[in-house]
Amino acid sequence: MTVRARVRGIYTTSLTHLLLDAGHEVVQASQPIRERFDADLPDADHDVELATTADRQGVGVEGDPDAVETVLDLLRSLAIDTFAWAEPAPTGAVFDGVVHETLGSGAVVDLGDGGEGFLPFRNAANHIGDDDVVRVQVTESAPPWDDDRPVLDTELKAYGGLATLVPGQEGTRVDTRDDAAGRELAGMTDLLGAEIPEGWGVRWSHSATEASMDALNDALARAATRADAIDGVLGGDIGDPGRLVAPTETTWVWFGRESRFALDDHRREVETTMPGHHRIKAAHEAASAGVDFAEALCDPKGEFPFDVVTKQFGPMEGDTVRIGHGKPDGRLILLGRGEVVDYDAAEETIAVERQMSPGGNYDALDVPREAGDTALTKFREGRWWYPTVYRDSEGERKGTYVNICTPVECFPDTLRYVDLHVDVIKHADGTVERVDDDELDDAVEAGQVSEELAEKARNVATALERAL
C-alpha cells in the first residue's frame, strides 16, 4: 500500500528520501525539506507519523495499523541493526486502570496489558488516590529504552491528524494565533462531507489552516471513524485494568550504528552529507549546528571523524560515562558509571574502569564479586564486541568476559549498543567458553532478533573463540 507520512526530527531528510524512493508520499513537509526535494509534498493529512525520539536514538512510528506496518518493513530494510518494538500503550488508546501509587505531580496507573502509565493530577477530572479506578487515554507514549511512563488523560479524544474530535465540546475550535485563518476554517467545516458523530466537537490544528479541502475532509473522516470506536467506551462501569480500544498503533524504532550510516547514504542522495552525519547528531543536541555548518562550507568526504567528534563532545580521558546495555526486547540497562582511563583516537577506542561492589558472582565466570574488584572494559567505535577484564584488589585477573553486541557507539555520556546474548569468556586459568547461545535462539524465535543478525552474532562469537 501507498502511505502518506509526516516526518519530523534529525532523520527527516533521509527518511523522506527513503519513503519517496519507495513510492510513498510525504506530507506537511517543512520549508527546508520542500526546498531540498524536487517532488510534490502536499499539505495533506497523514496516515502515519515518524518523529525522532527526544534522545535522538530512533523514531516513533504512529498511525493507522496498516500504514505503520508498511513503514516498518521499509525501516527494517535499512541495516542489520535496526530494531522495532510495538508499544503496548499506543498513543490514543483507551484503558481501564487502577491507581497503585501517587507521586508529587500525579499518579502511577496500572494499565494491565499496557504496563504502567502516569496520570498528571492536572489531567484528572476528579481527585484521585491509591486504589481508585480510572478510565484513561494515552496522550504520549514513551520508548521502551526510556525510563518515562506513557502520559495519560481522563478526557477522551479522537485524534485524526489535522483534526481532533472532543466529546461534549460544542462547535468548532481552531488552535491558531491567526484569527482570520481560524474563522475561515471554522466556517468551512460545515461544508465538508465527513459526518461528525453526534455529541462531538471539532478541534483543528494550526496546520489545518493551510490544508486543502480534500485534506481537511480526509482528516475529519479519519477522526470520525476513531470517535465511533471510542464512543462505545464513553461512560459505563470501569472494569479490570486493560485496553478497551486502540484506534492507532505506535512502534518504536531504534537505529544502530550501521542504520545511521545507511540513513547517511539516503541523505547524501539529496544533500551534502558528511560521514557519520546522523551518528554525530544522535550523540549530542549541540552537534546539529556544527554538522550543518561543516556541510554548508564544503563537500566532506572520507571516514567518520571519531577524534574530532569525541574531542569536541566527549568522551575523553578523565570523563565519567555510563554503559548503556540495550536488550533485544527494547529495554535499556545501565551497567553503572566508570571513568575513561584511556583514549586512543587512532584506534577509536575508549577504556572504562569501574569499581565493583561486592556480593554474588560474575556471570558465567562463576567467581565471587569481592571488595576492591575492578572491571576494565575496552570499547571500539563500530566493533561488534567488547571485552571486560575483571581483577581483584591485588591486580590479579579473575577472568575476561567478551560481550557480542551490535556495533558500539561511543556517545558523550553513554556507550551504547544492543546485547546479542551469546558471549565468549576466558577464565583465569585460560579456559575459553562460549555461553548463552540458547538465549540468542530464544530471541530469534520470539521475533526480537532477525536470523541475519543472529547469524552475524554467532560468526563473531566463533571468531572470538578461535582468537582467545
LOVO-278171 format. One line per field, with one value per residue (C-alpha): y, z, x; residue number from 1; residue in one letter. Coordinates in steps of 0.2 Angstrom, whole numbers, always signed. Layout:
<kolvos>
v	c(Y:...)
w	c(Z:...)
u	c(X:...)
nr	c(NUM:...)
rest	c(A:...)
</kolvos>
This chain:
<kolvos>
v	c(+0:+18:+28:+47:+51:+66:+66:+76:+77:+74:+60:+69:+72:+54:+46:+57:+51:+33:+35:+44:+32:+18:+26:+34:+51:+64:+77:+93:+95:+109:+123:+117:+99:+107:+116:+100:+89:+91:+82:+86:+87:+92:+99:+83:+73:+59:+40:+39:+50:+47:+58:+57:+52:+65:+56:+56:+37:+32:+37:+33:+27:+31:+30:+18:+0:-5:+11:+8:-9:-3:+9:-3:-15:-1:+4:-14:-15:+0:-11:-26:-17:-8:-14:-11:-14:-12:+0:-9:+8:+17:+35:+37:+20:+19:+9:+5:+6:+7:+19:+10:+24:+43:+55:+73:+78:+64:+45:+29:+19:+0:-2:-21:-27:-9:-9:+7:+25:+42:+52:+70:+77:+91:+78:+70:+76:+72:+70:+53:+42:+24:+10:+22:+15:+27:+26:+35:+38:+38:+56:+52:+36:+33:+22:+5:+11:+26:+27:+38:+31:+34:+50:+48:+59:+56:+66:+55:+62:+55:+61:+62:+71:+88:+86:+80:+77:+80:+73:+86:+101:+112:+119:+121:+127:+131:+130:+145:+163:+168:+174:+177:+160:+152:+160:+155:+137:+136:+142:+129:+115:+114:+112:+96:+80:+70:+66:+71:+59:+67:+75:+78:+94:+98:+105:+109:+110:+126:+116:+113:+132:+129:+112:+109:+104:+86:+85:+93:+81:+66:+71:+74:+57:+48:+57:+52:+34:+34:+43:+29:+17:+27:+31:+13:+15:+33:+31:+14:+5:+4:-14:-23:-15:-17:-10:-6:+2:+7:+17:+18:+9:+15:+7:+12:+10:+11:+14:+6:+12:+4:+10:+28:+26:+19:+34:+45:+37:+41:+59:+60:+57:+74:+85:+86:+74:+71:+54:+50:+64:+55:+47:+64:+72:+57:+59:+77:+90:+104:+94:+98:+116:+111:+97:+109:+122:+110:+103:+121:+126:+111:+94:+82:+65:+51:+42:+46:+59:+50:+60:+77:+72:+65:+79:+91:+82:+68:+56:+59:+53:+58:+59:+48:+38:+25:+9:+8:-11:-12:-28:-35:-33:-14:-12:-2:-7:+5:-5:+9:+23:+22:+33:+34:+29:+28:+36:+32:+42:+32:+16:+24:+15:+20:+11:+12:+7:+3:-1:-16:-18:-35:-48:-63:-70:-63:-70:-86:-84:-91:-82:-71:-52:-45:-28:-20:-28:-18:-20:-13:-13:-8:-1:+2:+13:+2:-15:-30:-35:-28:-36:-33:-39:-42:-40:-42:-29:-35:-34:-52:-57:-65:-68:-60:-58:-53:-47:-49:-34:-23:-10:+1:+19:+30:+44:+58:+51:+34:+20:+12:-5:-19:-35:-51:-63:-75:-71:-78:-79:-83:-90:-85:-102:-99:-110:-102:-105:-99:-96:-91:-97:-104:-86:-80:-94:-89:-71:-76:-87:-73:-61:-50:-53:-57:-73:-62:-53:-69:-77:-62:-64:-82:-79:-66:-77:-91:-80:-74:-92:-95:-79:-82)
w	c(+0:-3:+13:+17:+30:+41:+46:+59:+68:+64:+52:+41:+25:+24:+29:+16:+3:+9:+8:-9:-16:-11:-19:-4:-1:+12:+18:+29:+25:+32:+21:+21:+16:+2:-5:-5:-14:-32:-28:-24:-5:-2:+14:+15:+30:+35:+38:+49:+58:+60:+74:+81:+99:+112:+115:+96:+96:+84:+79:+85:+71:+74:+64:+56:+59:+40:+37:+52:+46:+29:+35:+47:+33:+25:+40:+45:+27:+32:+40:+51:+67:+66:+80:+81:+96:+97:+110:+122:+127:+110:+108:+108:+116:+130:+145:+162:+176:+194:+204:+214:+218:+220:+217:+219:+202:+198:+199:+193:+185:+182:+164:+164:+147:+144:+158:+168:+164:+173:+175:+180:+193:+181:+168:+181:+181:+200:+215:+214:+226:+229:+223:+213:+196:+181:+163:+154:+136:+132:+126:+124:+123:+128:+120:+129:+132:+141:+160:+157:+158:+145:+149:+152:+152:+159:+144:+129:+112:+94:+85:+67:+62:+57:+66:+83:+89:+108:+116:+124:+115:+106:+89:+81:+88:+79:+88:+79:+83:+65:+70:+52:+46:+61:+57:+39:+44:+56:+44:+31:+42:+39:+21:+22:+18:+33:+45:+63:+77:+87:+103:+97:+93:+81:+86:+71:+72:+66:+51:+45:+41:+26:+20:+5:+7:+2:+16:+29:+24:+25:+42:+48:+42:+50:+67:+65:+62:+78:+88:+83:+91:+107:+108:+114:+129:+135:+151:+159:+173:+174:+174:+177:+171:+152:+135:+129:+111:+101:+86:+81:+83:+90:+87:+92:+81:+87:+74:+77:+71:+54:+52:+55:+41:+30:+33:+29:+12:+9:+14:+3:-12:-9:+1:+5:+20:+30:+35:+52:+50:+60:+71:+77:+78:+88:+100:+106:+103:+101:+87:+75:+71:+69:+57:+47:+47:+41:+27:+21:+19:+10:+2:+16:+12:+20:+36:+52:+61:+78:+85:+81:+87:+104:+107:+104:+114:+123:+130:+134:+146:+164:+159:+168:+156:+158:+149:+140:+139:+127:+126:+111:+119:+120:+137:+142:+157:+163:+169:+181:+178:+175:+172:+155:+159:+141:+125:+108:+94:+81:+86:+90:+107:+124:+140:+155:+173:+186:+204:+208:+223:+232:+233:+221:+207:+190:+176:+168:+176:+192:+203:+218:+217:+231:+238:+229:+212:+196:+179:+164:+148:+131:+118:+100:+89:+77:+83:+86:+103:+118:+132:+151:+161:+180:+193:+211:+224:+221:+202:+198:+184:+188:+171:+154:+148:+129:+125:+107:+103:+89:+83:+98:+98:+110:+114:+126:+142:+137:+127:+118:+109:+109:+118:+107:+121:+115:+124:+125:+141:+146:+164:+174:+170:+151:+148:+134:+135:+124:+133:+130:+113:+119:+124:+106:+99:+110:+105:+87:+90:+99:+84:+94:+83:+65:+59:+49:+64:+75:+62:+62:+81:+80:+67:+79:+93:+83:+78:+96:+102:+90:+94:+113)
u	c(+0:+5:+6:+6:+19:+23:+41:+50:+67:+85:+82:+69:+79:+85:+68:+59:+71:+68:+49:+48:+61:+49:+34:+26:+20:+27:+15:+16:+34:+44:+50:+69:+63:+52:+67:+78:+66:+60:+44:+26:+25:+7:-1:-12:-17:-6:-9:+7:+20:+38:+45:+63:+63:+69:+86:+88:+91:+77:+60:+42:+30:+12:-4:-16:-10:-8:+2:+13:+17:+21:+33:+41:+45:+54:+64:+69:+77:+89:+103:+105:+105:+88:+76:+57:+46:+27:+21:+8:+1:+0:-5:-24:-28:-41:-38:-46:-34:-31:-20:-7:+4:+3:+18:+20:+13:+2:-2:+5:-9:-9:-15:-15:-8:-2:+10:+10:+6:+7:-9:-4:-16:-20:-27:-38:-56:-58:-46:-38:-29:-22:-33:-45:-51:-50:-53:-39:-32:-14:-8:+10:+19:+37:+50:+55:+73:+67:+63:+47:+30:+16:+6:-12:-28:-46:-53:-55:-52:-52:-36:-36:-20:-26:-42:-47:-64:-69:-84:-96:-87:-99:-95:-78:-61:-45:-28:-20:-15:-21:-38:-43:-37:-46:-63:-61:-58:-71:-84:-78:-80:-99:-95:-85:-93:-87:-100:-96:-103:-117:-111:-93:-85:-71:-54:-42:-23:-14:-8:-26:-27:-15:-23:-34:-52:-48:-35:-47:-61:-49:-43:-61:-67:-52:-56:-74:-70:-59:-73:-85:-73:-71:-89:-93:-82:-88:-97:-101:-93:-74:-68:-52:-36:-33:-35:-53:-49:-34:-38:-19:-3:+14:+30:+47:+62:+80:+94:+110:+127:+125:+107:+113:+126:+113:+102:+118:+118:+100:+103:+118:+107:+99:+111:+129:+132:+147:+152:+143:+131:+117:+129:+136:+118:+112:+127:+123:+110:+123:+131:+117:+123:+141:+137:+126:+139:+153:+142:+137:+155:+162:+160:+166:+172:+182:+179:+168:+179:+179:+194:+186:+169:+175:+187:+173:+159:+167:+170:+189:+201:+195:+177:+164:+152:+138:+137:+120:+117:+102:+92:+83:+66:+69:+75:+90:+100:+113:+128:+134:+146:+165:+180:+188:+206:+212:+208:+216:+209:+219:+212:+195:+195:+190:+194:+182:+186:+173:+174:+164:+153:+155:+141:+137:+146:+152:+140:+147:+164:+157:+170:+164:+162:+173:+178:+191:+187:+189:+182:+192:+181:+188:+176:+180:+168:+159:+165:+153:+160:+170:+180:+179:+193:+189:+204:+204:+211:+229:+228:+226:+215:+199:+193:+188:+170:+168:+151:+144:+133:+128:+141:+146:+143:+154:+142:+147:+139:+134:+142:+128:+124:+111:+117:+115:+115:+129:+146:+163:+173:+190:+193:+208:+216:+215:+200:+189:+170:+155:+139:+121:+118:+101:+96:+100:+90:+75:+76:+76:+60:+52:+55:+66:+82:+82:+90:+103:+108:+109:+120:+131:+132:+136:+150:+158:+157:+166:+180:+182:+183:+197:+206:+206)
nr	c(1:2:3:4:5:6:7:8:9:10:11:12:13:14:15:16:17:18:19:20:21:22:23:24:25:26:27:28:29:30:31:32:33:34:35:36:37:38:39:40:41:42:43:44:45:46:47:48:49:50:51:52:53:54:55:56:57:58:59:60:61:62:63:64:65:66:67:68:69:70:71:72:73:74:75:76:77:78:79:80:81:82:83:84:85:86:87:88:89:90:91:92:93:94:95:96:97:98:99:100:101:102:103:104:105:106:107:108:109:110:111:112:113:114:115:116:117:118:119:120:121:122:123:124:125:126:127:128:129:130:131:132:133:134:135:136:137:138:139:140:141:142:143:144:145:146:147:148:149:150:151:152:153:154:155:156:157:158:159:160:161:162:163:164:165:166:167:168:169:170:171:172:173:174:175:176:177:178:179:180:181:182:183:184:185:186:187:188:189:190:191:192:193:194:195:196:197:198:199:200:201:202:203:204:205:206:207:208:209:210:211:212:213:214:215:216:217:218:219:220:221:222:223:224:225:226:227:228:229:230:231:232:233:234:235:236:237:238:239:240:241:242:243:244:245:246:247:248:249:250:251:252:253:254:255:256:257:258:259:260:261:262:263:264:265:266:267:268:269:270:271:272:273:274:275:276:277:278:279:280:281:282:283:284:285:286:287:288:289:290:291:292:293:294:295:296:297:298:299:300:301:302:303:304:305:306:307:308:309:310:311:312:313:314:315:316:317:318:319:320:321:322:323:324:325:326:327:328:329:330:331:332:333:334:335:336:337:338:339:340:341:342:343:344:345:346:347:348:349:350:351:352:353:354:355:356:357:358:359:360:361:362:363:364:365:366:367:368:369:370:371:372:373:374:375:376:377:378:379:380:381:382:383:384:385:386:387:388:389:390:391:392:393:394:395:396:397:398:399:400:401:402:403:404:405:406:407:408:409:410:411:412:413:414:415:416:417:418:419:420:421:422:423:424:425:426:427:428:429:430:431:432:433:434:435:436:437:438:439:440:441:442:443:444:445:446:447:448:449:450:451:452:453:454:455:456:457:458:459:460:461:462:463:464:465:466:467:468)
rest	c(M:T:V:R:A:R:V:R:G:I:Y:T:T:S:L:T:H:L:L:L:D:A:G:H:E:V:V:Q:A:S:Q:P:I:R:E:R:F:D:A:D:L:P:D:A:D:H:D:V:E:L:A:T:T:A:D:R:Q:G:V:G:V:E:G:D:P:D:A:V:E:T:V:L:D:L:L:R:S:L:A:I:D:T:F:A:W:A:E:P:A:P:T:G:A:V:F:D:G:V:V:H:E:T:L:G:S:G:A:V:V:D:L:G:D:G:G:E:G:F:L:P:F:R:N:A:A:N:H:I:G:D:D:D:V:V:R:V:Q:V:T:E:S:A:P:P:W:D:D:D:R:P:V:L:D:T:E:L:K:A:Y:G:G:L:A:T:L:V:P:G:Q:E:G:T:R:V:D:T:R:D:D:A:A:G:R:E:L:A:G:M:T:D:L:L:G:A:E:I:P:E:G:W:G:V:R:W:S:H:S:A:T:E:A:S:M:D:A:L:N:D:A:L:A:R:A:A:T:R:A:D:A:I:D:G:V:L:G:G:D:I:G:D:P:G:R:L:V:A:P:T:E:T:T:W:V:W:F:G:R:E:S:R:F:A:L:D:D:H:R:R:E:V:E:T:T:M:P:G:H:H:R:I:K:A:A:H:E:A:A:S:A:G:V:D:F:A:E:A:L:C:D:P:K:G:E:F:P:F:D:V:V:T:K:Q:F:G:P:M:E:G:D:T:V:R:I:G:H:G:K:P:D:G:R:L:I:L:L:G:R:G:E:V:V:D:Y:D:A:A:E:E:T:I:A:V:E:R:Q:M:S:P:G:G:N:Y:D:A:L:D:V:P:R:E:A:G:D:T:A:L:T:K:F:R:E:G:R:W:W:Y:P:T:V:Y:R:D:S:E:G:E:R:K:G:T:Y:V:N:I:C:T:P:V:E:C:F:P:D:T:L:R:Y:V:D:L:H:V:D:V:I:K:H:A:D:G:T:V:E:R:V:D:D:D:E:L:D:D:A:V:E:A:G:Q:V:S:E:E:L:A:E:K:A:R:N:V:A:T:A:L:E:R:A:L)
</kolvos>
